[in-house]
Amino acid sequence: MLNIVKGPYLQWPTQDSIKVMWETSQPASSTVTYSRTQRVHSGLSGGFHTLEDSKRKVEGDGGTEFHTVTLDNLDPETTYHYQVISTGEDGDETSSQVYPLQTAVREETPFSFAVTSETGGFGSDDFNREIFEQISRYRPNFLLIPGDSVSRGSRYEDWSRYLFSPGRTLFTTTPFYLCQGNHEENSSWYYRFTSFPEPGNYYSFDYGNTHFTALDSTAFIEYRDGKPIPREELKPGSAQYEFLADDLAKTEETGQTWKIVYFHYPPYVSGDYQVEEMRALSPVMERHGVDLVFNSHTIVYERSHPLTANRLDEKSGIIYILAGGAGAKHDWFHHKQSWHTAKSLAVPHFLQVIIAGGTLELHAIDLNGQLFDTLKLTK
Ligand SMILES: [Fe+2]
């Protein structure tokens, strides 16, 4: 029996393209059909109407369990409905339901995204499903996951158990961006199940008026006897350090309104898992006007004061936000908050970030949908 065992799910949306991925139980062909759609009134559940002349069919290479098909020549911020179809070597066919997707918004259009992490079984497995369900209700344009999405990234079963199964419904409509935590283990599965530009463990993209840069902090730090030790990669001259410096320097010319960086190991948190060594990246981020940094690793929520050069800078400092989402355990905090801590709470949560021109609003929301922290920045 040929089945779809992961997805379909979405990756790397641009204004005119998006990647559709799925996994089948056996090698099979890779076909996606899609069309532009309009909403129509059709009873209580609502519905959509296919614009027949926009119907397209794209064939991927096939002959594999792991399918990636790029839909291109799409229109910006436009809804399409898509379906994936695979035919196995013995003629068995399997197809998904029809799901909506949306291409990336234009530069001036407001948008929102969600942030969560630590779904790798550090709290309860149930948290993951509940958090992804809560996120669905806010209908973000995409989701950022700053690492530890699985318990052991080199174990194939983990990806379904912790990420693709609890996130199944959300991921059919909502692309996610993952960066590596220590629990992804830099495994081949991370690269197989995502679709980011080479080298894949660090990358950047624009969405609306905002620039996002994802880093692989596990390439910057190694743990020896439980102690974080900086690697050569954390020094100027290394491939990833220079990528960050060049990438942020480019934004000075391209002029995005907001700059957001995310990576796993937190430079600032009042919990035990702070990795102060990661502050080596702060000067380059400060120089190029980064607004927000998202981290995880410590399984709490924590928002720092605005910081420059390791000091309070209310005017133009970077705010570091620990979004340890699904793991949250209260005993991961020190008894007293650190000087850099503005707000902290250890409950399972996710973040909703809304960007509308020069206004950025951040909401921290718990499993019950209860708002417990907000931040508003304006330019
Ligand atoms: Fe971690």
Boltz pocket constraint, residues with backbone or C-beta under 6 A from the ligand:
constraints:
  - pocket:
      binder: B
      contacts: [[A, 148], [A, 181], [A, 182], [A, 183], [A, 264], [A, 296], [A, 297], [A, 298]]
      max_distance: 6.0
